Structure formats: C-alpha cells, structure tokens
Amino acid sequence: MATSLPSGTLESDRASLLALKDLQDYNAVNPAYSAESLVALEAALARAAAATLRARKALMAARAAEIAAARDFHAAMLGAKSAVIAQYGSDSPAVQAIGLKKKSERKRPVRRGAAEAHQG
C-alpha cells in the first residue's frame, strides 16, 4: 500500500503551481510538466480527495449502523434468554441449550468461619 505525502508537501506543491501559472514565459520541455498538465493533475487530486472523503463518511455511517444493529441484536438475545428461563425454568436443559448454566450446575459460594476470614 502506498503511503500518502505529508500535507505540507502538497500545500507547497499547490503554492508552486500558483506561482508557475503566473510565469508568462514558462514553456516546459516535457509536456508532463506544462502548466496545463499540472493543473489537470491537481484537479484529479482534488477529485480523488473528495471521493476519499465521501468514502470515509459512508464507512462511518456503515459502522454506526453495524454497531446499532449489534446492540439491538444483543439486547434481543438477552431478552430471549430471560424468556427461556421464565418459560422453562432456571434448571432446565433448554437453559443449557442456549449457552447458559443450569442453576444446579452453578458453583455454590463457600462460607468461611469468622476465624478463617481474619487469617486469610
């Protein structure tokens, strides 16, 4: 992938183009360096920059839509899991089928005595 030029370089090139257009007797030996050719290349750069900006805005909008859809889907899945627990019970195989632990398989907290709590 090609790296872009620093913005200062492009600004300097644009300033040079403006100065070059003011030179009435400038006649390039190579037609690629003529004032008309350079103006056309700068216009192509402006069009490409505008297209890049539009693409970035479209990407930001697409990402925002994806994030919103993901949040909606996740919220709906949380609701569906709650509905499965309510309908089938917290210890049913249906709860395990949707990726949750059955109530009977949860590890119970271990109670410690008062003496053990102060030592550890």
C-alpha positions as CSV (number, residue, x, y, z in Angstrom):
1,M,0.0,0.0,0.0
2,A,1.3,3.4,-0.9
3,T,1.8,6.0,1.7
4,S,0.4,9.5,1.3
5,L,2.5,12.5,1.1
6,P,2.6,14.9,4.1
7,S,0.0,17.7,3.8
8,G,2.8,20.3,4.0
9,T,4.3,18.8,0.8
10,L,1.1,19.1,-1.1
11,E,0.4,22.6,0.1
12,S,3.9,23.6,-1.0
13,D,3.3,21.9,-4.4
14,R,0.0,23.9,-4.7
15,A,1.7,27.1,-3.9
16,S,4.4,26.3,-6.5
17,L,1.7,25.6,-9.1
18,L,0.1,29.0,-8.4
19,A,3.5,30.7,-8.9
20,L,4.1,28.6,-12.0
21,K,0.8,29.7,-13.5
22,D,1.9,33.4,-13.1
23,L,5.1,32.8,-15.1
24,Q,4.0,34.1,-18.5
25,D,7.1,32.8,-20.4
26,Y,7.2,29.3,-18.8
27,N,7.5,26.7,-21.5
28,A,8.1,23.1,-20.3
29,V,10.3,20.9,-22.5
30,N,8.5,17.9,-21.1
31,P,4.7,18.2,-21.8
32,A,4.0,16.4,-18.5
33,Y,5.4,19.4,-16.7
34,S,3.4,22.0,-18.6
35,A,1.1,24.4,-16.6
36,E,-2.0,22.8,-18.2
37,S,-0.8,19.3,-17.3
38,L,0.0,20.3,-13.7
39,V,-3.4,22.0,-13.3
40,A,-5.2,18.8,-14.6
41,L,-3.2,16.7,-12.2
42,E,-4.1,19.0,-9.3
43,A,-7.8,18.8,-10.3
44,A,-7.5,15.0,-10.4
45,L,-6.0,15.1,-6.9
46,A,-8.9,17.3,-5.7
47,R,-11.5,14.8,-7.1
48,A,-9.7,11.9,-5.6
49,A,-9.6,13.6,-2.2
50,A,-13.3,14.4,-2.4
51,A,-14.0,10.7,-3.3
52,T,-11.9,9.6,-0.3
53,L,-13.9,11.9,2.0
54,R,-17.2,10.6,0.7
55,A,-16.0,7.0,1.2
56,R,-14.8,7.8,4.7
57,K,-18.2,9.3,5.6
58,A,-20.0,6.3,4.1
59,L,-17.8,4.0,6.1
60,M,-18.5,5.9,9.3
61,A,-22.3,5.6,8.6
62,A,-22.0,1.9,7.8
63,R,-20.0,1.3,11.1
64,A,-22.6,3.2,13.1
65,A,-25.4,1.2,11.5
66,E,-23.5,-2.1,12.3
67,I,-22.9,-1.1,15.9
68,A,-26.6,-0.1,16.4
69,A,-27.7,-3.4,14.8
70,A,-25.3,-5.4,17.0
71,R,-26.6,-3.6,20.2
72,D,-30.2,-4.3,19.1
73,F,-29.4,-8.0,18.4
74,H,-27.6,-8.4,21.8
75,A,-30.5,-6.7,23.7
76,A,-33.0,-9.0,22.0
77,M,-30.8,-12.1,22.8
78,L,-30.7,-11.1,26.4
79,G,-34.5,-10.8,26.4
80,A,-34.8,-14.1,24.7
81,K,-32.6,-15.8,27.3
82,S,-34.7,-14.3,30.1
83,A,-37.8,-15.6,28.3
84,V,-36.3,-19.1,28.1
85,I,-35.5,-19.1,31.8
86,A,-39.0,-17.8,32.6
87,Q,-40.7,-20.4,30.4
88,Y,-38.6,-23.5,31.1
89,G,-37.1,-22.7,34.5
90,S,-33.6,-22.0,35.5
91,D,-32.6,-25.7,35.9
92,S,-33.9,-27.0,32.5
93,P,-32.0,-28.4,29.6
94,A,-33.3,-25.5,27.5
95,V,-31.3,-23.1,29.6
96,Q,-28.2,-25.1,28.8
97,A,-29.1,-25.3,25.1
98,I,-28.9,-21.5,24.8
99,G,-25.5,-21.4,26.4
100,L,-26.3,-20.6,30.0
101,K,-25.5,-22.7,33.0
102,K,-28.2,-24.6,34.7
103,K,-28.9,-23.5,38.3
104,S,-27.9,-26.9,39.7
105,E,-24.5,-26.7,37.9
106,R,-23.5,-23.3,39.4
107,K,-20.8,-23.4,42.0
108,R,-22.1,-22.6,45.4
109,P,-20.1,-20.0,47.4
110,V,-18.1,-21.5,50.2
111,R,-18.8,-20.0,53.6
112,R,-15.8,-19.4,55.8
113,G,-15.8,-19.2,59.5
114,A,-15.1,-16.0,61.4
115,A,-11.6,-17.2,62.4
116,E,-10.7,-18.2,58.8
117,A,-11.8,-14.9,57.4
118,H,-9.5,-12.9,59.7
119,Q,-6.5,-15.2,58.9
120,G,-6.7,-15.2,55.1
